[in-house]
Amino acid sequence: MTVLITGGSGFIGKNIIAHFIEHHWDMTNISRTPVKIQGLKDQMSADISAENFIETIQRKVSPCEYIIHCAANIDFNFDNSQVSAVNCLGVHQILQLAKLWNVKSVVYISSIGVIGTPVLHPITEMHPLNPKTVYHASKLYGEYLALIANAAGLPCSILRLSSPIGPGMPQNKIVSRFVSRACENKPLTIFGTGSRKQNYVDVRDISFAIEQCITKSVCGIYNIGGDECISNLDLAKECIATLNSTSKIAYSPLDDDEEGVVWDLSIEKARSDFSYSPKYNIRRSIFDISNDYENCNH
């Protein structure tokens, strides 16, 4: 089976490519930055928001059976118009390409942040939508386009991810910072009281969810997260315990903007519709992230 993935040079995209190649799918990547992954069938550098994007892809890339759309401009700066260009126009053009290719289905990667601040618990796919940033507003626009395409006969599944973690994750995220500090036996700094609770999903479970969406031919919106919700304070303690670290927990004088907010994501719809079940708990992810950190720094 043939798959076109956009944004394959990103953290999530690289893992998806590796997962599908391991399971013997033919993968073609489109991203601004080329990616070096053994077994990749084809790739090209392209801007999905460019005026001639569709014409260029049709000329240079063989049609695929499925499209996984991961590419996005992740910027919360309201003054950056590229966020709308890539995340709105870009999605529109990917869906147009999918229609021209008559693909079997499209998987659109979205974010649970499209809901804004959680007000109903647990957070289901029916939670009210009130995005707080230009990035999340643009992702919600993409969701609506995918739903419109789905209603017009182009099968689309929309995956709202919680906080992705795993080996190779960006170093500026709280989990990677805690892990690296714990590996070095340095203090782990908590903002506020550490009461904010987050749901983390391992990127390898995301890849599994995408494969399930495709093979089981599901459509619609699905939350994709882990099985547990953990506070920042407990996350710090878990990193120290899992890695047998001598690190101490320190408290910053700065407040946490989301003090007390609970991201208790419900994944029951995905579990019911396509047997999604996370295989990587927070402890396993922490351990694997630490191994990746140690390998990269020694």
N, C-alpha and C positions, 0 to 999 in steps of 0.2 A: 504494500500500500504506500502511496506517495503523499507526502505532507510538505506544505510550505509553511515555514515559521517566520514571523517577523520579530525583530528584536533579539535574535539569537546570540548576540554578543553580551547581553545583560546577564545578571546573576540567575534569574529564573530561566531565561531562554537557553543558556548553556546547559543547564541541568535537564531541561526538557529534551534538547537535542541528544544528549548522552543517553537518556532513558530510552528514547524511541529507536536510536541506532542499536542499542543493546538488544532491543526486542525485534530487530530486523525490519524496521521501517525505512523507506527511502526518504531522507530529509534534505530539503533545500532551504537555505537560510537567506533572508534579506535583512540587512542591517547597515547602519552607516559605517560601522567598524567590522572588518572581517574577523572571523573566529577560527581558531585552529583546533579542530576536533576531528580525530581520525574516524573515517567512515562516512563523513558528510558527503552526500551525493553531489551537491552543487551549492554555490552561494554567489551573491553579488551585492555590491554596495549601492544603496539607493535611499532616497528621501521619500517616505510615503506621502508627504504633503506636497511634493513637487507637482507642478501642473501637468507634466508629461509622464507621470509615474506609471499609469496604467498602460500607456502605449509602449513604454520602455520595457516593462515586465513581460507583456505579451510577445514582444519581439525577441527577448533574450532568455526567457525562462519557460520551460515546458510546463503545461498545465498539470496541476496536482489534484488529487481526490479530496484532500482536506486542507484547511487553513487554520493554523493556530496563531492568533494575533496577540503578541506580547509587547510589541514596540510601543513606547510611550515617552513623552517628555515629562520627567518627574521633577517638577519645579512648582513651588507654592507662591512664587513671586507674581503678583497680579499684573505687573508691567511687562511680563515676558509673553509676547503674543505668539511665540512659537509653541507654547503649551496648547493653545487652541488650534493652531495650524496642524500640529502633529496628532493631537489626541481627538480632534473633531473631524477635520477634513481628511486626515490620514485614515481614520476608521471608515469613513464614507467610501474612500477609494478602494480600500481592501474589500469591502462588501460588494462594491461594483465589480471588482476583479473576480470575486467568488461567483457572482452571478454569471459573468461572461464565461467562466470556466465550467459552470454547472457543477460546482463541487458538491460532495455528499453532505458536508457540514462545516461550519465555522465555530471555533472555540474562541471566545473573546475574554481576555483576562482583565478583570476589573478589580475593584478594591472595596472592602467593607466600609471604608471611609466615606463612601457616597451617602451614608445615612446621616453623617454629621456627628452629633453627640448622642450616645445611646439613651433612650428614654423608656423603652420597653424591654423587659428581660424575661427569658433569654432573647437574644437578637436573632429573629428569623428573617426569612426573605420578604416578609410582609411589613417589616419595620418602616416607619415613615422616613422619607428621604429629605435631607436638608444639608447638602454638602457645604462645608465651611471654607474651602479653598478653591482657587481657580483650577487646580489640578483635579480635585475630586468632582467639581462641576463638569469638567471636560470628560471625565470617565463616565459620569452619569449620562451625558449626551451620547456617548458611544453605546451605552446600554440601550438607550431608546432607539437608536438607529438599528441595532441588532434585533431588537424586538419587532420593529417595523419590517425588517427584512425577513424575519422568521414568519410573520403573519402573511407575507407575500409569497411564501413557499421556499425560502432559503433557510434550511435548518441551522439554527444558531443556539449554542449554549453559552451562558454568561456566568463566569465564575468570579464571585466576590471573595477575594483572598483576605484572610486576616494578616498578621505580620509574618512574612516569609523569613525563615532562618535555615541554616544548614552550612555545610562546608563551602567555603568560597564566598560567603556573604560579605557585603560591604563592611568595612571596619568602623564606620561612624554610627552603627546601630547599637542599641543598648546591650543586646546579647553578646555581640562580638566584643564590645568594650569590656564587659564584665568578664568574659572568658579570657581575653588577653591579659587583663589585670590579675586575674586569679592564677593564670599560668606563671606569672612573674612574681606572685606572692605580694602584690601591691594592693593598697586599699581600694575598695569598690565604693564609689560615691553615689549616694542616693539623694535625689532632689525631693523636697518636701518630706513627708513621712514614709514615702514608698508604698502608699496604699493603692495607687492605680493598678488595676488588674488588666492583663492583656492575654489574648489568645494567640499562641504562636503555632505556625504550621511549617513543618519541614518541607523544603523545596522538593524533596524526593516524593513526598506524599502528594504534592501538587501535580507532579508529572504523572503519578498513578491515576489521579482524579481525571486528568485530561484524557488519558488513554481510555478510561472507563466511559467517559462521555462519548468518545468517538465510537468505540466498539459496541456500545449499547444504544447508540443512536438517540440520545436524549436531547431535549430542547428546553429552554427556559433559564431562569435565574437560580443559582445555587451558591450557598455559603460553603466555602472550603477553608477549614481550620483544623486545629488540633482537638484533642479530647479533653483538654483541661484549660483552666483560666488561672493565671498566677500573678501575684502582685510583684511589683518591682523589688520590694524588700525580700520576699520569698525567692525571687529569681536570683538575687545576689547570694542568698544563703545556699541555694541549690548549686550554684556555680562553685562555691567554696567547698561544699561537701562532695560533689561529684568528682572534682579534680584534686581532692585531698590537699587543698591549698591552705596556707597559713595567713591568707589575706584577712584583713579586718574590714568591717563596714563603717564607712564615714558618711556623715550627713552634711550636705551642702546648705549654706544659708539661703540659697535660692529656692523658690517655690516650684512645684510641678504644676504646669498649666492645666493638667488633667487630674489633679489630686482627687482621689475617690471615685473616678470614673471606672466603670466595670464593662469590659468588652467580652461578655459571656456569650460567645457565638454558638448558635445552634446549627449542627450539621446533619440533623435528622432527615431533612429532605434529600440530601445527597446520599445519605446512608440507605434510605428507602428506595430511591429511584435508580441508582446505579452501583449499589453496594460499596460506597466509599467508606473506608475505615482506616484511619491513620495508623501507620506502622511504627512511626518514630515519635516517642514521647519526648518531653523536654530534656530529660536526663540523657537520653541517647544522643539527641542533637547537640547538647553541650559537649559531651564527650567527643563526638566526631568533629565539631568545630575546633576543639582544643587540639586534636591531632593535626588538623589542617593548619592551624596557627603554628604549631611546633615545627611542622615540615617546611613551612614557608620561611621560618626564621632561624633555621639551623642548616 
